[in-house]
Amino acid sequence: MASEATTGRAVFEATGLTKVYHMGEVAIHALRGVDLELHAGELVVMLGASGSGKSTLLNIMGGLDVATEGRLRYRDQELSGASESALTRFRREHVGFVFQFYNLIPSLTARENVAIATDIASNPMRPAEALDLVGLGERMDHFPSQLSGGEQQRVAIARAIAKRPMVLMCDEPTGALDSETGIRVLEVIEHINRELDTTTAIITHNEVIGQMADRVIRLSDGKVSDIQVNEHRRAPSELAW
Amino acid sequence: MRALSIKLWRDLWLQKGQAAAIAAVIGAGVMILVLGATSLAAVRDSQQRFYQDYHFADVFVDLKRAPDHVAERLRAITGVQQVEARVQAPVRLEVEGFDDPVRGLLVSIPDGRQPLVNRLHLREGSLPEPGRADQVLLNEPFAEAHGLRAGDRLKAIINGRLETLSVSGIALSPEFIYQVGPADILPDYERFGVLWMNRRALARAYDMDGAFNHVGLTLQAGAQPQAVIGAVDAALARYGGIGAHDRDDQTSHFFVTENQQRMGVLATVLPVIFLGVAAFLINVLMGRIIRTQRQQIAVLKAFGYGNAEVAGHYLAYAGLIALLGSAFGIALGAWAAGWLAGIYAEYFRFPTWQFRLEPRVLALGIGVAAGAALIGAWRAVARALAEQPAEAMRPPMPESFRRGWLERSHLDRLIDQPTRIILRNLGRHRFKASMSALGIGLSCGLVLLGSYQFGSVNHMMDIQYGKVLLMDVHASFTDPTPARAVAELNALPGVVLVEAYRAVPVRLRVGSREHRTSLRGLEPTPRLNQLLDAAYRPQTLPDDGLAMTRWLAEDLGLRPGDLVEIEVMEGHRRVLDVPLVQLVDEPFGAGAYMERRALNRLLREGPAISGVWLLTDRALEAELFDRLWEHPRVASIGLIAQAEQNIRDYLNETFLGFMGILLLLAATVAFAVVYNNARIAFAERERELASLRVLGYTRAEVAWILIGEMVVLVALAIPIGWLVGTGLAWAANRAMASEMFRLPFVLSPGIYAFSALAVIVAAAASVWLIGRRLNRLDMVSALKTE
């Protein structure tokens, strides 16, 4: 499977991606020329220390942000230099996001939080179906405040995948969870990747999670420092930290 | 329902207290708008309908006496459509069981038929039968005041003879929508009535056979009233015409129109103020919502919601508050309009009230409220749109604080940490703090505006009846009378003091501006009708030259020393230029004055008088009235105390009723603004306050951070409020000034104290309400990340 994935069609092609932030009078170089391809259906884990540029890369690939320089293609679409509305359309149709702090809308129930995404998608699952996929079919009508952290993250995953996105972007999905709950969340992500063939990128600073990936991409100081191809993906249940 | 809509409703429910407070302010504005617009439309439509259907005259003229054929000449004037020449005369009435003097106006109608102009609307009964001299139609309010119905009887002293009249019917006339006696400004239905009688009988009683003394004309469409007036004056000059005038100077029309103008001012200015405050509050609330929902906005954007959807979501939030407010305002406005219509119906008599809630007005109310919401929400929503989805995923940076002058001074050592937090917060958010102070100040100003009128109205009445009009009784004569009549009247029982005056109708002209009024000749130092200066001290009239009400001088653009053209509408009808030499400050009416003998000279007559003011001994009043009525020259008798009572009743019922509502609304706004402020301050500090609680601060110490901030803001706001309120009151005072009355611009310290107190009470109530939340502050959950 890993070999298939690595040789699969390139979904993302990034060349020389650079991102400079200006914080007051200081210019911060978050990315310094990243070249990278992501392939259809593969699961990659991006590892790096805080400030290595991994979140910035994920944000740019997910259409949340734009690069200062360089090119980024998603399939046949040029994302570098795309307009605000083109990026919005790209996110709406192709990308699902999972965030470290879940970012559920507190005034909506689990089902309604998923509906936020399905309401604007062209061919979504039913919210209940998505919640079943993450094992939360029973807790659909609970508000975020009535769910544990792990459950909230699974709702967030359900929300991300309910529109059947081509790409799933996960920013530290286990960062706020204990290891046992984290592994359950990773199982769900792995399950989705396998079942729906969704190209999945997970950002983490936890080396162990790299073992479940097809490829591990390491970033440091705004550059890709190493790409490691795993012969065999390990199941999340086999991981421990 | 879409998930985003569900979020909308849930968010709204979460902020229900603040949303309701803002909706109440919007409601207040919309209510006044609906109330004003509906009442205005009702009066205007009812008036127009009555005028049209009953052929209300366009031009009016009183004259001494002209033979009937002269009316034919008037009919031939270009532009004239219909002419109705009639006889009218003042009359004294006696109604069984009512002892006060009752004045009446007897108006002729053609025998057995309706007049061509100023037709009558019969409420009950019928027109007097042709040829009958003892039948009259009564004006409805007078009939109501005495419980008179068709078939009842009353007595009248017609040209000295006591006659018994039978009521053939009850009617309304477009001429007397607002029915007031001569020289009165308010109706007194018990003491003044209009009666219609067959022309032949009335003419015979007053020796006016084959003649008339009043004409009403309607004009053809497009005719120039001024040209017609000129031609009519020329035609009637030799018959003692006192000058034709158009509707603007017709008493009833004047009052109805002036009232509409006043209502129009209120219906425009007040909603603007309230909706402005509402827009401000929505701005604050939306700003806070969007600040706290940064992450949610980011999620929506990350999932592909476009700017239009995000903007729509938050604008809908503000829009719903506006909708709620306008629904509330429309309901309240419709109710209040019904109430006001009831009061109007007492003062303005139309056959039918065209009172309805027009879709136009509803749309205006909702539209204006939505507009205010949109203006208020726009800035905050624009900020939401500017959020980059990725940027917003990161928590906001800690705000940057600097050491201020306080920290560098020695005072710093005296303040504790919570106080330091208060001061730094206020200092850091200077714009927000000043907007908050401004908002609270605005509400304080509104309370001041709502309450100052009460004091002013009383002050106005005290001036008019305590300093200007000091007589007990006013008696006017049918014709100019030799001044020696004063001695005669002085000898009547109960008379303590007699002061005579001469009054003559004039047109005052300055350039193109013109004003019809009565020029009064007074004693050099009048004692019973004083002429006050700006400090409300009595003035002495100069030997020569003209004095006039300051309002009138301003209306004509005059300053002392300027020349005024006076056209006398009586006797020799002289036109001459007289300098304005003195200004008179009086709250009611628009009068012009001269020394009496100077006026006599100007009129080229001997020492003639038009009426007298009497100071009387109350115990002998009944006997005095009988004797006065016997005097052949006395046309009418008025009781000043009664007039004062009528005015006070009127002001209490209409004006102060309205101001009472305004005050209530202002109090609502004050509470809404202060509560919103406190509530937002609390929400923004919740985590900070919980942290302090965790660190071991007591509830009281934590509460102080909120209360202290409120104290500082309120302390800043009150002077702002006083300033704003004084400005608003001044503007309202100017806008409401009319020929009928001007409120003196008096702001007592009590008014300032009251408006400050209102804000302090609102602040205390808000603190109390929020104190309950403070007690429930959840230290654990408030500290959780997200």
Interface residues (C-beta under 8 A of the other chain):
Chain A: N59 G62 L64 D65 E84 S85 T88 R89 F90 R91 R92 E93 V95 G96 F97 F99 F101 Y102 N103 I105 S107 L108 E112 N113 V114 A115 I116 A117 D119 I120 R159 D171 A176
Chain B: R2 A3 L4 I6 K7 R10 D11 L14 Q295 Q296 A298 V299 L300 K301 A302 F303 G304 Y305 G306 N307 E309 Q388 P389 A390 E391 M393 T785 E786
